[in-house]
Amino acid sequence: MTSSVTKERDDGLEIYRRLSNAWQMAGIDREVSYRELVLAPIFDGFAPVGAAIYLSVLCYPEDQAKRSRFVDAISARMFKTGTKPRSAERKELRATPGISSLLDMPNKRIEQILNDGLRQFHSRMRAGWVLGQKLTSSGDPNTQLPLKDLMLKAARQNTRHYPAFYSSADEEEEEQIITSFRQRVMSPARPVAHLALELHSLFTKQQTTNIGLLELVNSAEGWLARTIENAEIHRVMFGDIFPSHESTYLPGRAKNYYVPPEEMIAVLPYIDPITPQTGWDTLKNLERLYQPPAQN
């Protein structure tokens, strides 16, 4: 048991070492001040909580209250589906501080919150598809597929959870469709485009787009740590592919998709919540990393 915990801790520290290398390569080591930094657990059985946090930021990057409700709803659904109403396990959960209120959350309210989140989730996956297609189309940014063409193709996609923007259109209408897609899908995804890109890549590797929210949470130990790491590398290394708000409202700058990495929301893991000292040491290091240098 001890060796397993030690290995997980070493693996977590190795993630930070690799991320530190990425920050140094991007020339922003110890100089970045995030708009918001969210920490998510990845080991010791807490990975499902970390996945719920990851998904909440993905769906609601600008609304902390909705993120909190979303995580509560996912947790409540997991507790309720994992135990029978009058079982010993349910009674044990009710005796656990903080869980009793989740078990009292009405099922109708849980489904409403999760369905709202699912719509946001599928919108982010469309943005992730667009950016993934752009990055994989060519290693040279100058020869990558244009975002305009990719957005038009994505707008034609029709799924059960997220219908197409249109079925057919002439060239004049295509410009309106692209503008609408940019406003409704790409710009809202801007702060979390790196998270959407990497999570969509996970779907691509598994050759599916039908993974549900609860399935993602329950399988978090198999994907969360690596996905967070890769998303952070995308954030600092490829910020220039993410659509900015300016490109939506200023036609003259329609080709300007640069977003400074520090304006995007990061989700980073913390290590071993069971062992406070390791966790606190990590948090203190992160605080030093994300504080801008003192001005003389």
C-alpha positions as CSV (number, residue, x, y, z in Angstrom):
1,M,0.0,0.0,0.0
2,T,2.8,2.4,1.0
3,S,4.7,1.7,-2.2
4,S,1.5,2.4,-4.3
5,V,0.9,5.7,-2.5
6,T,4.6,6.7,-3.0
7,K,4.4,5.8,-6.7
8,E,1.3,8.0,-7.2
9,R,3.0,10.9,-5.4
10,D,6.1,10.5,-7.5
11,D,4.0,10.4,-10.7
12,G,2.2,13.6,-9.6
13,L,5.4,15.4,-8.9
14,E,6.7,14.3,-12.3
15,I,3.6,16.0,-13.9
16,Y,4.7,19.2,-12.2
17,R,8.2,18.8,-13.5
18,R,7.0,18.3,-17.1
19,L,4.7,21.3,-16.8
20,S,7.5,23.4,-15.4
21,N,9.5,22.5,-18.5
22,A,6.6,23.6,-20.8
23,W,6.4,26.9,-18.9
24,Q,10.1,27.5,-19.3
25,M,10.0,26.7,-23.0
26,A,7.1,29.3,-23.4
27,G,9.2,31.9,-21.5
28,I,6.6,32.5,-18.8
29,D,8.0,30.6,-15.9
30,R,7.2,32.4,-12.6
31,E,5.8,35.4,-14.5
32,V,2.2,34.3,-15.3
33,S,-0.7,35.7,-13.3
34,Y,-3.8,33.7,-14.2
35,R,-7.3,35.2,-14.2
36,E,-8.2,32.1,-12.2
37,L,-6.4,29.0,-11.1
38,V,-8.4,25.9,-10.2
39,L,-6.8,23.0,-8.5
40,A,-8.3,19.5,-8.9
41,P,-7.3,16.3,-7.1
42,I,-6.1,13.4,-9.3
43,F,-4.9,10.6,-7.0
44,D,-5.9,8.6,-3.9
45,G,-9.5,7.9,-5.0
46,F,-10.3,11.6,-5.4
47,A,-9.9,11.6,-9.2
48,P,-13.7,11.6,-9.7
49,V,-13.9,14.8,-7.7
50,G,-11.1,16.3,-9.9
51,A,-13.0,15.2,-13.0
52,A,-16.2,16.9,-11.8
53,I,-14.2,20.1,-11.2
54,Y,-12.5,19.8,-14.6
55,L,-15.9,19.4,-16.3
56,S,-17.5,22.3,-14.3
57,V,-14.7,24.7,-15.4
58,L,-15.1,23.4,-19.0
59,C,-18.9,24.1,-19.0
60,Y,-18.9,27.3,-16.9
61,P,-15.6,29.1,-17.1
62,E,-17.1,32.5,-16.1
63,D,-19.6,31.4,-13.4
64,Q,-18.2,30.0,-10.1
65,A,-21.7,29.5,-8.7
66,K,-22.8,27.3,-11.6
67,R,-19.6,25.4,-11.3
68,S,-20.3,24.7,-7.6
69,R,-23.9,23.6,-8.4
70,F,-22.7,21.4,-11.2
71,V,-20.1,19.6,-9.0
72,D,-22.8,19.1,-6.3
73,A,-25.2,17.7,-8.8
74,I,-22.7,15.2,-10.2
75,S,-21.7,14.2,-6.7
76,A,-25.3,13.8,-5.7
77,R,-26.1,11.6,-8.7
78,M,-23.1,9.4,-8.0
79,F,-24.0,8.9,-4.4
80,K,-27.6,8.1,-5.2
81,T,-26.9,5.7,-8.0
82,G,-24.1,4.0,-6.1
83,T,-26.2,3.1,-3.0
84,K,-29.7,1.9,-2.3
85,P,-32.0,4.2,-0.3
86,R,-32.2,2.2,2.9
87,S,-28.9,0.4,2.7
88,A,-26.1,0.5,5.2
89,E,-23.9,2.3,2.7
90,R,-26.5,5.1,2.3
91,K,-26.8,5.5,6.1
92,E,-23.0,5.7,6.3
93,L,-23.0,8.4,3.6
94,R,-25.7,10.3,5.5
95,A,-23.5,10.3,8.6
96,T,-20.6,11.9,6.6
97,P,-20.4,15.7,6.9
98,G,-21.3,17.5,3.7
99,I,-22.9,14.5,1.9
100,S,-26.3,14.4,3.6
101,S,-27.3,17.7,1.9
102,L,-26.3,16.2,-1.5
103,L,-28.5,13.1,-0.9
104,D,-31.4,15.5,-0.1
105,M,-31.1,17.2,-3.5
106,P,-34.3,16.5,-5.5
107,N,-33.7,14.2,-8.5
108,K,-35.5,16.7,-10.7
109,R,-33.1,19.4,-9.7
110,I,-30.1,17.1,-10.3
111,E,-31.3,16.3,-13.8
112,Q,-32.0,19.9,-14.6
113,I,-28.4,20.9,-13.6
114,L,-26.8,18.0,-15.4
115,N,-28.9,18.6,-18.6
116,D,-27.9,22.2,-18.6
117,G,-24.3,21.2,-18.2
118,L,-24.5,18.6,-20.9
119,R,-25.6,21.3,-23.4
120,Q,-22.6,23.4,-22.5
121,F,-20.4,20.3,-22.6
122,H,-21.4,19.4,-26.2
123,S,-20.9,23.0,-27.3
124,R,-17.3,22.9,-25.9
125,M,-16.7,19.6,-27.7
126,R,-17.6,21.4,-31.0
127,A,-15.0,24.0,-30.2
128,G,-12.6,21.3,-29.3
129,W,-13.2,19.5,-32.6
130,V,-12.5,22.7,-34.6
131,L,-9.2,23.4,-32.8
132,G,-8.2,19.7,-32.9
133,Q,-8.8,19.7,-36.7
134,K,-6.7,22.8,-37.1
135,L,-3.8,21.5,-35.1
136,T,-3.7,18.1,-36.7
137,S,-4.1,19.4,-40.3
138,S,-0.5,20.6,-40.4
139,G,2.5,21.0,-38.2
140,D,3.1,24.4,-39.8
141,P,0.7,27.1,-38.6
142,N,0.9,28.8,-41.9
143,T,-0.5,25.8,-43.7
144,Q,-3.1,24.7,-41.2
145,L,-6.8,24.6,-42.2
146,P,-8.5,28.0,-41.8
147,L,-10.7,28.3,-38.7
148,K,-13.4,29.8,-40.9
149,D,-13.7,26.6,-43.0
150,L,-13.6,24.4,-39.9
151,M,-16.3,26.4,-38.2
152,L,-18.6,26.1,-41.2
153,K,-18.0,22.3,-41.3
154,A,-18.7,22.1,-37.5
155,A,-21.9,24.1,-37.9
156,R,-23.2,21.4,-40.3
157,Q,-22.7,18.6,-37.8
158,N,-25.9,17.2,-36.3
159,T,-26.1,15.2,-33.1
160,R,-28.8,14.1,-30.7
161,H,-27.4,16.4,-28.1
162,Y,-26.4,19.3,-30.2
163,P,-28.3,19.9,-33.5
164,A,-26.8,21.5,-36.6
165,F,-27.0,25.3,-37.1
166,Y,-28.5,24.7,-40.5
167,S,-29.1,22.1,-43.2
168,S,-28.2,24.0,-46.3
169,A,-27.2,27.6,-47.2
170,D,-25.8,29.7,-50.0
171,E,-22.6,31.7,-49.8
172,E,-24.2,34.8,-48.3
173,E,-25.8,32.8,-45.5
174,E,-22.6,31.0,-44.8
175,E,-21.0,34.2,-43.5
176,Q,-23.9,34.7,-41.1
177,I,-23.6,31.1,-40.0
178,I,-19.9,31.4,-39.3
179,T,-20.5,34.6,-37.4
180,S,-23.2,32.9,-35.3
181,F,-21.1,29.8,-34.7
182,R,-18.2,32.0,-33.6
183,Q,-20.3,34.0,-31.2
184,R,-22.3,31.0,-29.8
185,V,-19.6,28.3,-29.7
186,M,-16.1,29.5,-30.2
187,S,-16.0,32.8,-28.2
188,P,-17.7,31.3,-25.0
189,A,-15.1,28.5,-25.2
190,R,-12.2,30.8,-25.4
191,P,-11.1,30.7,-21.7
192,V,-11.2,26.9,-21.7
193,A,-10.4,26.0,-25.3
194,H,-7.3,24.1,-24.1
195,L,-9.5,21.9,-21.9
196,A,-12.0,21.3,-24.7
197,L,-9.3,20.5,-27.2
198,E,-7.6,17.9,-25.0
199,L,-10.9,16.3,-23.9
200,H,-12.1,16.0,-27.4
201,S,-8.8,14.4,-28.3
202,L,-9.5,11.8,-25.6
203,F,-12.8,11.0,-27.4
204,T,-11.0,10.8,-30.7
205,K,-8.5,8.3,-29.3
206,Q,-11.4,6.2,-28.0
207,Q,-13.2,6.5,-31.3
208,T,-16.4,7.8,-29.6
209,T,-18.3,11.0,-28.8
210,N,-20.9,9.3,-26.7
211,I,-19.1,9.2,-23.3
212,G,-21.5,10.7,-20.7
213,L,-20.6,13.0,-17.9
214,L,-21.0,10.4,-15.2
215,E,-19.0,7.9,-17.2
216,L,-16.2,10.4,-17.5
217,V,-16.2,11.1,-13.8
218,N,-16.2,7.4,-12.9
219,S,-13.3,6.7,-15.2
220,A,-11.3,9.7,-14.1
221,E,-8.3,7.8,-12.8
222,G,-7.6,6.6,-16.3
223,W,-7.6,9.9,-18.1
224,L,-7.6,13.0,-15.8
225,A,-4.0,13.5,-14.9
226,R,-2.7,13.1,-18.4
227,T,-5.5,15.3,-19.9
228,I,-4.8,18.1,-17.4
229,E,-1.1,18.0,-18.2
230,N,-1.7,18.0,-22.0
231,A,-4.3,20.8,-21.7
232,E,-1.9,22.9,-19.8
233,I,0.8,22.4,-22.4
234,H,-1.6,23.4,-25.1
235,R,-2.6,26.5,-23.1
236,V,0.9,27.8,-22.8
237,M,2.3,26.6,-26.2
238,F,-0.6,27.2,-28.6
239,G,-2.5,30.2,-27.2
240,D,-2.5,31.8,-30.7
241,I,-5.0,29.2,-32.1
242,F,-7.7,30.0,-29.7
243,P,-10.5,32.5,-30.8
244,S,-10.6,35.8,-29.0
245,H,-13.6,38.0,-28.2
246,E,-12.1,40.7,-30.4
247,S,-12.4,38.5,-33.5
248,T,-16.1,38.2,-32.9
249,Y,-17.0,41.8,-32.7
250,L,-14.4,43.5,-34.9
251,P,-14.8,42.3,-38.6
252,G,-11.6,44.1,-39.5
253,R,-9.7,41.8,-37.2
254,A,-11.5,38.6,-38.2
255,K,-8.2,36.8,-38.7
256,N,-6.8,37.7,-35.3
257,Y,-7.3,34.7,-33.1
258,Y,-4.5,35.3,-30.6
259,V,-5.4,34.9,-26.9
260,P,-2.7,35.6,-24.3
261,P,-2.3,32.3,-22.3
262,E,-2.6,34.2,-19.1
263,E,-6.2,35.2,-20.0
264,M,-7.2,31.6,-20.1
265,I,-8.4,29.6,-17.1
266,A,-6.1,26.8,-16.0
267,V,-7.0,23.6,-14.2
268,L,-4.0,22.1,-12.4
269,P,-3.9,19.0,-10.2
270,Y,-2.8,18.9,-6.6
271,I,-1.2,15.9,-5.1
272,D,-2.2,13.4,-2.4
273,P,-5.0,15.1,-0.4
274,I,-4.7,12.4,2.2
275,T,-1.2,13.6,3.2
276,P,-1.6,17.3,4.1
277,Q,2.1,18.1,4.1
278,T,2.6,17.1,0.5
279,G,-0.5,19.0,-0.5
280,W,0.5,22.1,1.3
281,D,4.0,22.1,0.0
282,T,2.6,21.8,-3.6
283,L,0.2,24.7,-3.0
284,K,2.9,26.9,-1.6
285,N,5.1,26.2,-4.7
286,L,2.1,27.0,-6.9
287,E,1.5,30.3,-5.1
288,R,5.1,31.3,-5.6
289,L,4.9,30.3,-9.3
290,Y,1.8,32.3,-10.1
291,Q,2.6,35.5,-8.2
292,P,4.0,38.2,-10.5
293,P,7.5,39.4,-9.6
294,A,7.6,42.2,-7.0
295,Q,7.9,45.7,-8.4
296,N,10.8,47.8,-7.2
